[in-house]
């Protein structure tokens, strides 16, 4: 990652990342990860630009502890500037009494400190949508549950293939509804996290990596139809590349 102007290299473009959430993590710098590598630190209400080769790139913000954003896959054309920014976590909650109450009861998104959040939940207040940091070109869509993928520890900086970029984008942007007796969130998260990391590293991905995995049921789980639909789309991507 360089700080030179893209005009110096006609094959390069620019990714700008802006922090526009004032209250959240005000005293914490975010690390901007581009293609699995730290590209720089970003403080509140600041913007940084990163010159990158033309092609697909994976951008992610890393805060402290579990404070991550999802992976954002961008296509940068030579001479083009792609602008990403952070968004308020409130924008992911539906502007209804249920959405407001969910935020008031569970502002951190890590679950209520009470067995009621898992056993008895008459209003469907499962949790604040994740991930903790919201990054993207456009505002997020409201949703009750959002997959929080962990950033892969791969070190490959080679360009992503079409299938790898598609898998990372599908996994990083997926939203699931809550369902009684749905798929166990830990099982689904583990499967999607493993697929995302394999794609980031460039490791081979076969249909077996998707199908040979048992998803248990949980009292408060992910909507089974939506999970099955995502797995079918991931399987189609892999089958097309074989």
Secondary structure, DSSP 8 states (H G I E B T S, - for coil): -B-S-GGG-TTEEEEEEE---SSTTTT--EEEEETTEEEEEE-TT-EEEEEEESEEEEEEEE-STT-B---EEEEE-TT-EEEEEEE-GGGGS-SSHHHHHHHHH-TTSS--SSGGGTS--TT------S-SSEEESS-----SEE-----------S---HHHHHHHHHHHH-EE-EEEEEE-HHHHHHHHHHHHHHHHHT----THHHHS----EEEEEE-HHHHHHHHHHHHHHHHHH-
